[in-house]
Amino acid sequence: MEIRRILAANIVKLRRAKGLSQEVLGWEARVSRRYMARIEGGQTSTGIDVIGRLAAVLEVEPAELLRAPPRRGRGR
C-alpha cells in the first residue's frame, strides 16, 4: 500500500473516531481544509511537521499515522 494512502486512511479513521471534521482537524493542526482534503484523499504528500501537528491533535504518536494496517492471512 502506498504511504500516502496509508497516511490518508489512518487520519480519516482517527479523525472520525474523535468526531472531528476535516475543518476542525485542519484548524487545530494549522492546515487549511482544502489541504486537509488533499491529504485525506491521498492526493498529496506532506511534511513531517504537518504529520507531527496532525498526530498531536489526534493524540497519537506520529508513527501511528504511517503504520500500515495488518496484512490479512489466507482464509480470513
Secondary structure by P-SEA (a helix, b strand, c coil): ccaaaaaaaaaaaaaaaacccaaaaaaaacccaaaaaaaaaccccccaaaaaaaaaaacccccccccccccccccc
